[in-house]
Amino acid sequence: MDLGLTDRVYVLTGASRGLGYATAQCLVADGARVVLSARHADAVEAAVASLGGPDRAVGVTADLADPTTPDRLLTTAQHHFGRVDGALVSVGGPPAGSAASVDDEQWRRSFETVFLGSVRTVRTVAAAMPDGGAIALVLSTSARSPVPGLGISNGLRPGLAGVAKDVADEYGPRGVRVVGLLPGRILTDRNRELFAASGDPERARTEVEAAIPLRRIGDPAEFGRVAAFVLSPAASYLTGVTVPVDGGALRGL
């Protein structure tokens, strides 16, 4: 299938590694150009170099909690590539812990980055895109079913899923699509950290895999391919939905 990604331009946050980087790889492999951001300059530079350098990718060192970040990403895309066709909004997972055990400051910082930073980026990018643009928010299966030990995520991700639906309704008449992506257990640094925090990483992984119908942790590239399709013109009638990428772990219909 031709996804129609050739020479289209996407901005991606939190994309120096993990699911954002995997999506950038898939977009570039199909002919797109990307502007990616993350908080650490060395990681951004390494990601840009591995994606092919300035002909295919450019980087911006930025924090999603910074209100200037969305405009910086758009300006960079317009300056280097002359257009913006879509965005993947991804942000690192908030601190672990039950909803009752994390303190106010952890909630506040997570809200500023995970929630408000994502909402700000969506509305800024959507306002600048032409008809046919697409935005995907990287959420979590916690948007549908709480994940033990991830209370902040359980609180914020469902709200973002609702925001995605709301803005899909608002921007739909302009032909701009908005989709939520719900990764389950994908073998990213974040999940390695969660396994390590259990005290017995191998046992924790075995228990997680036993609850997944495919009986394995996902690979980041498996998420990246789904995200690239959702962002592409090939998915032109897909909006206002949340798409699990979880090996069948969510049990709801």
C-alpha positions as CSV (number, residue, x, y, z in Angstrom):
1,M,0.0,0.0,0.0
2,D,1.2,3.5,-0.9
3,L,0.5,5.5,2.3
4,G,1.0,8.8,0.4
5,L,3.7,10.0,2.8
6,T,6.2,11.2,0.2
7,D,7.4,14.7,1.0
8,R,4.8,15.2,3.7
9,V,6.1,16.9,6.8
10,Y,5.3,15.9,10.4
11,V,6.3,17.3,13.8
12,L,6.9,14.8,16.6
13,T,7.4,15.5,20.3
14,G,9.2,13.2,22.7
15,A,10.7,11.6,19.6
16,S,14.4,11.1,20.4
17,R,13.7,7.6,21.5
18,G,10.9,5.1,22.2
19,L,7.5,5.3,20.5
20,G,8.1,8.8,19.0
21,Y,11.4,7.8,17.5
22,A,9.9,4.5,16.1
23,T,7.2,6.5,14.4
24,A,9.7,9.0,13.0
25,Q,11.6,6.0,11.5
26,C,8.5,4.7,9.8
27,L,7.5,8.0,8.5
28,V,10.9,8.7,7.0
29,A,11.2,5.2,5.6
30,D,8.0,6.0,3.6
31,G,9.3,9.3,2.2
32,A,8.1,11.8,4.8
33,R,10.2,14.5,6.5
34,V,10.1,15.1,10.2
35,V,10.8,17.7,12.8
36,L,11.4,16.0,16.2
37,S,11.8,17.3,19.7
38,A,13.0,16.1,23.1
39,R,14.5,17.7,26.2
40,H,18.1,16.6,25.8
41,A,20.1,18.1,22.9
42,D,22.5,15.1,22.5
43,A,19.6,12.7,22.2
44,V,17.9,14.9,19.6
45,E,21.1,15.2,17.6
46,A,21.7,11.5,17.6
47,A,18.1,10.8,16.5
48,V,18.3,13.3,13.7
49,A,21.6,11.8,12.4
50,S,20.2,8.3,12.4
51,L,17.2,9.4,10.5
52,G,19.3,10.8,7.6
53,G,20.2,14.3,8.7
54,P,18.8,17.6,7.5
55,D,17.4,16.4,4.2
56,R,15.0,14.1,6.1
57,A,15.0,15.3,9.7
58,V,15.7,18.2,11.9
59,G,15.6,18.5,15.6
60,V,14.5,21.0,18.3
61,T,15.6,20.7,21.9
62,A,12.4,21.5,23.9
63,D,10.2,20.6,26.8
64,L,6.5,20.1,26.1
65,A,5.7,22.0,29.3
66,D,7.2,25.1,27.7
67,P,4.3,27.2,26.1
68,T,6.7,28.2,23.3
69,T,7.4,24.7,22.2
70,P,4.6,24.2,19.7
71,D,5.3,27.4,17.9
72,R,9.0,26.6,17.7
73,L,8.2,23.3,16.1
74,L,5.9,24.8,13.5
75,T,8.4,27.6,12.7
76,T,11.2,25.0,12.3
77,A,9.1,22.9,10.0
78,Q,8.0,25.8,7.8
79,H,11.6,27.1,7.7
80,H,13.3,23.8,6.7
81,F,10.6,22.0,4.8
82,G,8.0,24.7,3.9
83,R,4.9,23.0,5.3
84,V,3.3,21.0,8.1
85,D,1.0,18.0,7.4
86,G,0.6,16.5,10.8
87,A,1.9,15.8,14.3
88,L,2.6,13.0,16.7
89,V,2.2,14.3,20.3
90,S,4.1,12.0,22.6
91,V,5.4,12.7,26.2
92,G,7.2,10.6,28.6
93,G,5.2,8.7,31.2
94,P,4.5,10.4,34.5
95,P,6.0,9.2,37.8
96,A,4.8,5.7,39.0
97,G,2.8,5.3,42.1
98,S,-0.8,5.0,43.1
99,A,-3.1,8.0,42.7
100,A,-3.3,8.4,46.5
101,S,0.5,8.0,47.1
102,V,1.9,10.6,44.7
103,D,2.1,14.2,46.0
104,D,0.6,17.4,44.7
105,E,3.7,18.6,43.1
106,Q,4.0,15.3,41.1
107,W,0.4,15.7,39.9
108,R,1.0,19.4,39.1
109,R,4.2,18.8,37.0
110,S,2.6,15.9,35.2
111,F,-0.5,17.9,34.4
112,E,1.6,20.7,33.0
113,T,3.6,18.4,30.7
114,V,1.4,15.3,29.9
115,F,-2.0,17.1,29.8
116,L,-1.7,20.8,29.2
117,G,1.5,20.5,27.0
118,S,-0.3,18.0,24.8
119,V,-3.5,20.0,24.5
120,R,-1.5,23.2,23.7
121,T,0.4,21.3,21.0
122,V,-2.7,19.9,19.4
123,R,-4.5,23.2,19.1
124,T,-1.5,25.1,17.9
125,V,-0.6,22.5,15.2
126,A,-4.2,22.0,14.1
127,A,-4.7,25.7,13.6
128,A,-1.7,25.8,11.3
129,M,-2.4,22.8,9.2
130,P,-4.1,22.6,5.8
131,D,-7.1,20.4,5.0
132,G,-6.1,16.7,5.1
133,G,-3.7,17.1,8.1
134,A,-3.7,14.6,10.9
135,I,-2.7,14.6,14.6
136,A,-2.1,11.5,16.7
137,L,-1.8,11.6,20.5
138,V,0.2,8.9,22.1
139,L,-1.8,8.0,25.2
140,S,-1.9,4.6,26.9
141,T,-4.2,1.7,27.5
142,S,-4.8,3.4,30.8
143,A,-7.2,5.6,28.9
144,R,-9.6,2.7,29.0
145,S,-8.5,0.6,31.9
146,P,-6.4,1.6,34.9
147,V,-2.9,0.2,35.0
148,P,-1.8,-0.8,38.6
149,G,0.8,1.5,40.0
150,L,0.4,4.3,37.4
151,G,-2.1,6.5,39.2
152,I,-1.2,9.8,37.4
153,S,-1.4,8.1,34.0
154,N,-4.8,6.6,35.0
155,G,-6.0,10.1,35.8
156,L,-4.7,12.1,32.9
157,R,-4.8,9.8,29.9
158,P,-8.6,9.3,29.9
159,G,-9.0,13.1,29.9
160,L,-6.7,13.4,26.9
161,A,-8.7,10.8,25.1
162,G,-11.8,13.0,25.7
163,V,-9.9,16.0,24.4
164,A,-8.9,14.1,21.3
165,K,-12.5,13.3,20.6
166,D,-13.6,16.9,21.2
167,V,-11.1,18.5,18.9
168,A,-11.7,15.8,16.2
169,D,-15.3,17.1,16.2
170,E,-14.1,20.7,16.1
171,Y,-11.5,20.4,13.3
172,G,-13.3,17.7,11.3
173,P,-15.1,20.2,9.1
174,R,-11.7,21.5,8.0
175,G,-10.6,18.0,7.0
176,V,-8.2,17.8,10.0
177,R,-8.2,14.4,11.7
178,V,-7.3,13.7,15.4
179,V,-6.7,10.1,16.7
180,G,-5.7,8.7,20.0
181,L,-3.2,5.8,20.1
182,L,-3.2,3.5,23.1
183,P,0.1,1.6,23.4
184,G,0.1,-1.3,25.7
185,R,3.3,-3.0,26.9
186,I,5.9,-2.0,24.3
187,L,9.6,-2.7,25.0
188,T,10.6,0.9,25.5
189,D,13.0,2.4,28.1
190,R,9.9,3.3,30.1
191,N,8.7,-0.3,30.4
192,R,12.2,-1.5,31.1
193,E,12.2,1.0,34.1
194,L,8.9,-0.3,35.3
195,F,10.0,-3.9,35.1
196,A,13.2,-3.0,37.0
197,A,11.3,-1.2,39.7
198,S,9.5,-4.4,40.5
199,G,12.7,-5.9,41.9
200,D,12.4,-9.0,39.7
201,P,12.3,-7.8,36.0
202,E,12.2,-11.2,34.5
203,R,9.3,-12.3,36.6
204,A,7.5,-9.0,36.0
205,R,7.9,-9.4,32.3
206,T,6.7,-13.0,32.3
207,E,3.6,-12.0,34.3
208,V,2.8,-9.2,31.9
209,E,3.2,-11.4,28.8
210,A,0.9,-14.0,30.3
211,A,-1.9,-11.5,30.2
212,I,-1.4,-10.5,26.6
213,P,-3.1,-12.7,24.0
214,L,-0.1,-12.6,21.7
215,R,2.0,-13.6,24.7
216,R,4.8,-11.1,24.1
217,I,5.8,-7.5,24.7
218,G,5.4,-5.4,21.6
219,D,8.3,-3.9,19.6
220,P,8.4,-0.1,19.1
221,A,8.4,-0.6,15.4
222,E,5.1,-2.3,15.6
223,F,3.6,0.8,17.2
224,G,5.5,3.1,14.7
225,R,3.9,1.4,11.7
226,V,0.4,1.9,13.1
227,A,1.1,5.5,14.0
228,A,2.5,6.2,10.5
229,F,-0.5,4.7,8.9
230,V,-2.9,6.7,11.1
231,L,-1.1,9.9,10.2
232,S,-1.0,9.2,6.5
233,P,-3.5,10.1,3.8
234,A,-4.2,6.4,3.5
235,A,-6.2,6.7,6.8
236,S,-8.2,9.7,5.5
237,Y,-11.6,8.5,7.0
238,L,-10.2,7.7,10.4
239,T,-10.8,10.3,13.1
240,G,-12.2,10.8,16.6
241,V,-11.2,7.3,17.7
242,T,-8.7,5.6,20.1
243,V,-6.7,2.8,18.6
244,P,-5.2,0.2,20.9
245,V,-1.7,-1.1,20.0
246,D,-1.5,-3.7,22.8
247,G,-1.4,-7.2,21.5
248,G,-5.0,-7.7,22.5
249,A,-4.5,-6.9,26.2
250,L,-7.5,-4.7,26.5
251,R,-10.5,-6.9,27.0
252,G,-13.4,-4.5,26.1
253,L,-15.2,-4.6,22.8
